[in-house]
Amino acid sequence: MKLFSKDASRKPPYTDPSARDNYLYRRIIPILLLLLGMNFFATLLKAATVRTFFPGARFSSQFFTLVKTFLFGTMETVAAFAWIAAIMLFFRLIIPDKLQAWRPFQALCKLGLFLLLFVIFLSRVSEFMFWREFGCSFNFIAVDYLIYTSEMLLNIWHTFPVVPLLLLVLALTGIFYIFIRSLDRVYEERYPGFFKRLTAFGISVLFTFTLFNLVDARMAEKVSSNRYNQEAAKNDLYSFGAAFLANNLSYKDFYLVNSEADIADFLRNHYGKKDKLLAGSGQSIRRHVGSMKNTPPGGRRPGA
Protein backbone atom coordinates (compact mmCIF):
# COMPACT_ATOMS: atom_id res chain seq x y z
CA MET A 1 0.00 0.00 0.00
CA LYS A 2 1.48 3.35 -1.03
CA LEU A 3 1.27 6.62 0.79
CA PHE A 4 -0.22 8.60 -2.07
CA SER A 5 -2.71 5.99 -3.26
CA LYS A 6 -6.24 7.12 -4.12
CA ASP A 7 -7.71 5.91 -0.84
CA ALA A 8 -4.90 7.37 1.27
CA SER A 9 -7.23 9.93 2.82
CA ARG A 10 -9.72 7.21 3.79
CA LYS A 11 -7.19 4.70 5.06
CA PRO A 12 -3.76 6.26 5.72
CA PRO A 13 -0.72 3.94 5.76
CA TYR A 14 -0.14 4.33 9.48
CA THR A 15 -3.44 2.48 10.17
CA ASP A 16 -2.24 -0.55 8.25
CA PRO A 17 -1.22 -3.25 10.79
CA SER A 18 1.34 -4.63 8.34
CA ALA A 19 3.15 -1.30 8.08
CA ARG A 20 6.21 -0.53 10.20
CA ASP A 21 7.21 2.50 12.24
CA ASN A 22 9.88 4.02 10.00
CA TYR A 23 10.00 7.54 11.44
CA LEU A 24 13.64 6.97 12.31
CA TYR A 25 14.59 6.29 8.69
CA ARG A 26 12.28 8.87 7.14
CA ARG A 27 13.09 11.86 9.36
CA ILE A 28 15.76 11.39 12.01
CA ILE A 29 18.63 9.70 10.18
CA PRO A 30 18.47 11.92 7.03
CA ILE A 31 18.79 15.04 9.20
CA LEU A 32 21.75 13.52 11.07
CA LEU A 33 23.50 12.68 7.80
CA LEU A 34 22.76 16.18 6.50
CA LEU A 35 24.31 17.81 9.57
CA LEU A 36 27.40 15.57 9.46
CA GLY A 37 27.95 16.17 5.76
CA MET A 38 27.52 19.92 6.10
CA ASN A 39 29.93 20.08 9.04
CA PHE A 40 32.59 18.13 7.12
CA PHE A 41 32.24 20.40 4.09
CA ALA A 42 32.18 23.56 6.25
CA THR A 43 35.40 22.55 8.01
CA LEU A 44 37.13 22.02 4.67
CA LEU A 45 35.86 25.37 3.42
CA LYS A 46 37.08 27.19 6.52
CA ALA A 47 40.50 25.57 6.24
CA ALA A 48 40.78 26.54 2.58
CA THR A 49 39.86 30.19 3.20
CA VAL A 50 42.02 31.02 6.22
CA ARG A 51 44.82 32.65 4.23
CA THR A 52 42.35 34.29 1.83
CA PHE A 53 40.44 36.11 4.56
CA PHE A 54 43.29 36.50 7.06
CA PRO A 55 46.64 37.06 5.30
CA GLY A 56 49.54 35.72 7.31
CA ALA A 57 47.39 33.29 9.27
CA ARG A 58 47.72 29.55 8.82
CA PHE A 59 45.63 26.42 9.34
CA SER A 60 47.50 23.41 10.70
CA SER A 61 47.36 20.52 8.22
CA GLN A 62 49.25 17.99 10.32
CA PHE A 63 47.58 14.58 10.06
CA PHE A 64 46.71 14.04 13.72
CA THR A 65 45.62 17.65 14.12
CA LEU A 66 43.25 17.28 11.17
CA VAL A 67 41.89 14.02 12.61
CA LYS A 68 41.18 15.72 15.95
CA THR A 69 39.66 18.72 14.16
CA PHE A 70 37.15 16.59 12.27
CA LEU A 71 36.46 14.27 15.22
CA PHE A 72 35.64 17.17 17.52
CA GLY A 73 33.39 18.66 14.85
CA THR A 74 31.60 15.33 14.55
CA MET A 75 31.09 15.19 18.33
CA GLU A 76 29.56 18.66 18.43
CA THR A 77 27.40 17.92 15.40
CA VAL A 78 25.98 14.77 17.00
CA ALA A 79 25.41 16.71 20.24
CA ALA A 80 23.51 19.42 18.35
CA PHE A 81 21.54 16.80 16.44
CA ALA A 82 20.54 15.10 19.70
CA TRP A 83 18.60 18.22 20.73
CA ILE A 84 16.84 18.38 17.37
CA ALA A 85 15.92 14.68 17.53
CA ALA A 86 14.64 15.01 21.10
CA ILE A 87 12.38 17.92 20.11
CA MET A 88 11.03 16.04 17.09
CA LEU A 89 10.32 12.92 19.17
CA PHE A 90 8.69 15.05 21.88
CA PHE A 91 6.15 16.45 19.44
CA ARG A 92 5.62 12.97 18.09
CA LEU A 93 4.93 11.84 21.65
CA ILE A 94 2.27 14.43 22.50
CA ILE A 95 0.40 14.35 19.18
CA PRO A 96 -2.75 12.18 19.42
CA ASP A 97 -3.23 9.36 16.92
CA LYS A 98 -6.37 10.84 15.40
CA LEU A 99 -4.71 14.17 14.73
CA GLN A 100 -2.26 12.50 12.34
CA ALA A 101 -5.04 11.97 9.80
CA TRP A 102 -6.19 15.62 9.83
CA ARG A 103 -5.04 17.23 6.58
CA PRO A 104 -4.43 20.75 8.01
CA PHE A 105 -2.20 19.18 10.66
CA GLN A 106 -0.30 17.21 8.02
CA ALA A 107 0.28 20.47 6.13
CA LEU A 108 1.55 22.08 9.34
CA CYS A 109 4.01 19.21 9.84
CA LYS A 110 5.30 19.63 6.30
CA LEU A 111 5.78 23.35 6.91
CA GLY A 112 7.62 22.61 10.16
CA LEU A 113 9.97 20.21 8.38
CA PHE A 114 10.68 22.79 5.68
CA LEU A 115 11.40 25.51 8.26
CA LEU A 116 13.72 23.20 10.20
CA LEU A 117 15.74 22.46 7.06
CA PHE A 118 15.73 26.17 6.16
CA VAL A 119 17.18 27.08 9.57
CA ILE A 120 19.87 24.39 9.25
CA PHE A 121 21.02 25.65 5.84
CA LEU A 122 20.69 29.32 6.80
CA SER A 123 22.77 28.71 9.92
CA ARG A 124 25.59 27.19 7.89
CA VAL A 125 25.64 30.00 5.33
CA SER A 126 25.49 32.59 8.13
CA GLU A 127 28.32 30.91 9.98
CA PHE A 128 30.56 31.08 6.93
CA MET A 129 29.85 34.82 6.65
CA PHE A 130 30.67 35.11 10.36
CA TRP A 131 33.89 33.16 9.79
CA ARG A 132 34.83 35.50 6.98
CA GLU A 133 34.36 38.49 9.29
CA PHE A 134 35.83 37.25 12.59
CA GLY A 135 37.76 34.06 11.79
CA CYS A 136 35.79 31.98 14.28
CA SER A 137 32.60 30.02 14.73
CA PHE A 138 29.51 31.53 16.35
CA ASN A 139 30.18 33.12 19.73
CA PHE A 140 28.49 35.74 21.90
CA ILE A 141 28.90 38.33 19.15
CA ALA A 142 26.39 36.30 17.13
CA VAL A 143 24.06 36.26 20.12
CA ASP A 144 24.40 40.04 20.39
CA TYR A 145 23.43 40.29 16.74
CA LEU A 146 20.03 38.86 17.61
CA ILE A 147 19.62 41.43 20.38
CA TYR A 148 20.47 44.38 18.16
CA THR A 149 18.43 43.11 15.24
CA SER A 150 18.04 46.39 13.33
CA GLU A 151 21.76 47.18 13.29
CA MET A 152 22.60 43.58 12.39
CA LEU A 153 20.20 43.37 9.45
CA LEU A 154 21.31 46.75 8.10
CA ASN A 155 24.98 45.78 8.35
CA ILE A 156 24.38 42.40 6.69
CA TRP A 157 22.33 43.97 3.90
CA HIS A 158 25.15 46.39 3.00
CA THR A 159 27.98 43.87 3.46
CA PHE A 160 26.80 40.65 1.81
CA PRO A 161 24.75 39.67 -1.27
CA VAL A 162 21.67 38.85 0.80
CA VAL A 163 19.21 38.04 -1.99
CA PRO A 164 21.45 35.52 -3.83
CA LEU A 165 22.35 33.88 -0.51
CA LEU A 166 18.69 33.53 0.49
CA LEU A 167 17.86 32.07 -2.91
CA LEU A 168 20.70 29.57 -2.46
CA VAL A 169 19.39 28.61 0.99
CA LEU A 170 15.85 28.21 -0.36
CA ALA A 171 17.09 26.07 -3.23
CA LEU A 172 19.11 23.78 -0.95
CA THR A 173 16.20 23.56 1.48
CA GLY A 174 13.79 22.66 -1.32
CA ILE A 175 16.07 19.96 -2.72
CA PHE A 176 16.58 18.24 0.61
CA TYR A 177 12.92 18.65 1.56
CA ILE A 178 11.88 16.85 -1.62
CA PHE A 179 14.41 14.11 -0.86
CA ILE A 180 13.09 13.54 2.68
CA ARG A 181 9.48 13.61 1.51
CA SER A 182 10.33 11.07 -1.18
CA LEU A 183 11.24 8.63 1.58
CA ASP A 184 7.57 8.59 2.56
CA ARG A 185 6.92 6.66 -0.64
CA VAL A 186 9.62 4.14 0.24
CA TYR A 187 8.78 3.57 3.91
CA GLU A 188 5.15 2.95 4.79
CA GLU A 189 4.48 3.80 8.39
CA ARG A 190 2.23 2.63 11.16
CA TYR A 191 1.80 5.28 13.84
CA PRO A 192 3.33 3.67 16.98
CA GLY A 193 1.55 3.38 20.31
CA PHE A 194 2.08 5.83 23.17
CA PHE A 195 4.41 3.53 25.13
CA LYS A 196 6.68 3.03 22.14
CA ARG A 197 6.78 6.77 21.49
CA LEU A 198 7.50 7.44 25.16
CA THR A 199 10.36 4.94 25.10
CA ALA A 200 11.90 6.55 22.01
CA PHE A 201 11.62 10.01 23.56
CA GLY A 202 13.11 8.82 26.85
CA ILE A 203 16.11 7.30 25.09
CA SER A 204 16.63 10.51 23.09
CA VAL A 205 16.52 12.63 26.27
CA LEU A 206 19.05 10.37 28.00
CA PHE A 207 21.30 10.50 24.94
CA THR A 208 20.99 14.29 24.71
CA PHE A 209 21.89 15.01 28.33
CA THR A 210 24.73 12.50 28.25
CA LEU A 211 26.29 14.36 25.33
CA PHE A 212 25.50 17.69 27.00
CA ASN A 213 27.68 16.67 29.96
CA LEU A 214 30.41 15.08 27.84
CA VAL A 215 30.86 17.68 25.09
CA ASP A 216 32.17 21.07 26.15
CA ALA A 217 32.92 23.90 23.75
CA ARG A 218 36.20 24.50 25.61
CA MET A 219 37.36 21.04 24.52
CA ALA A 220 38.21 22.63 21.17
CA GLU A 221 41.36 23.98 22.81
CA LYS A 222 42.67 20.40 22.98
CA VAL A 223 42.33 19.99 19.21
CA SER A 224 45.33 22.18 18.52
CA SER A 225 47.17 25.23 19.74
CA ASN A 226 46.21 26.76 16.38
CA ARG A 227 43.23 29.03 16.95
CA TYR A 228 41.87 28.50 13.42
CA ASN A 229 41.83 24.73 13.84
CA GLN A 230 39.96 25.16 17.10
CA GLU A 231 37.31 27.36 15.54
CA ALA A 232 36.99 25.38 12.30
CA ALA A 233 36.27 22.23 14.31
CA LYS A 234 33.17 23.70 15.95
CA ASN A 235 29.60 23.07 14.83
CA ASP A 236 27.54 26.19 14.15
CA LEU A 237 24.36 25.16 16.01
CA TYR A 238 26.22 23.84 19.03
CA SER A 239 28.52 26.88 19.17
CA PHE A 240 25.60 29.27 19.09
CA GLY A 241 23.80 27.39 21.85
CA ALA A 242 26.96 27.25 23.98
CA ALA A 243 27.56 30.99 23.50
CA PHE A 244 23.96 31.75 24.46
CA LEU A 245 24.28 29.75 27.69
CA ALA A 246 27.79 30.98 28.57
CA ASN A 247 26.91 34.63 27.99
CA ASN A 248 30.55 35.77 27.81
CA LEU A 249 33.28 36.59 25.31
CA SER A 250 37.06 36.42 25.58
CA TYR A 251 38.24 40.03 25.69
CA LYS A 252 41.84 39.24 24.71
CA ASP A 253 40.77 37.31 21.60
CA PHE A 254 38.76 40.15 20.09
CA TYR A 255 40.30 43.37 21.41
CA LEU A 256 43.82 44.76 21.09
CA VAL A 257 45.58 44.69 24.46
CA ASN A 258 49.08 45.60 25.65
CA SER A 259 51.25 43.49 27.92
CA GLU A 260 50.91 43.91 31.70
CA ALA A 261 54.43 45.37 31.87
CA ASP A 262 53.60 48.08 29.30
CA ILE A 263 50.39 48.94 31.13
CA ALA A 264 52.26 49.13 34.47
CA ASP A 265 54.89 51.45 32.95
CA PHE A 266 52.18 53.71 31.56
CA LEU A 267 50.40 53.93 34.93
CA ARG A 268 53.64 54.60 36.84
CA ASN A 269 54.60 57.38 34.43
CA HIS A 270 51.12 58.83 34.58
CA TYR A 271 50.70 58.84 38.36
CA GLY A 272 54.37 59.49 39.07
CA LYS A 273 54.02 62.97 37.60
CA LYS A 274 51.28 63.86 40.09
CA ASP A 275 52.15 62.01 43.30
CA LYS A 276 55.18 60.40 44.87
CA LEU A 277 55.36 56.68 44.09
CA LEU A 278 56.14 54.49 47.08
CA ALA A 279 58.80 51.83 47.08
CA GLY A 280 57.54 48.43 46.05
CA SER A 281 57.57 45.96 43.21
CA GLY A 282 58.62 47.04 39.76
CA GLN A 283 55.02 47.33 38.60
CA SER A 284 53.54 48.79 41.77
CA ILE A 285 51.58 52.05 41.48
CA ARG A 286 51.22 52.62 45.22
CA ARG A 287 51.74 56.31 45.83
CA HIS A 288 51.51 59.05 48.42
CA VAL A 289 48.66 61.48 47.76
CA GLY A 290 49.18 64.98 49.16
CA SER A 291 46.67 66.66 51.45
CA MET A 292 43.85 68.54 49.77
CA LYS A 293 43.17 70.88 52.75
CA ASN A 294 45.29 73.74 51.42
CA THR A 295 44.38 73.27 47.78
CA PRO A 296 43.19 76.61 46.29
CA PRO A 297 40.00 76.85 44.16
CA GLY A 298 42.07 76.53 40.98
CA GLY A 299 42.86 72.95 41.89
CA ARG A 300 46.71 73.26 42.07
CA ARG A 301 48.59 72.60 45.29
CA PRO A 302 51.19 75.10 46.45
CA GLY A 303 54.49 74.44 44.73
CA ALA A 304 52.93 72.18 42.11
Salt bridges, closest charged atoms under 4 A:
ASP7 OD2 - ARG10 NH2 3.86
ASP21 OD1 - ARG92 NH2 3.07
ASP97 OD1 - ARG197 NH2 3.10
GLU127 OE2 - LYS46 NZ 2.72
GLU127 OE1 - ARG124 NH1 2.46
ASP184 OD1 - ARG26 NH1 2.43
ASP184 OD2 - ARG27 NH2 3.12
ASP184 OD2 - ARG181 NH1 2.53
GLU189 OE1 - ARG26 NH2 2.40
GLU189 OE2 - ARG92 NH2 2.23
ASP216 OD2 - ARG218 NH2 2.89
GLU231 OE2 - LYS234 NZ 3.36
ASP236 OD1 - ARG124 NE 3.47
ASP275 OD2 - ARG287 NE 3.58
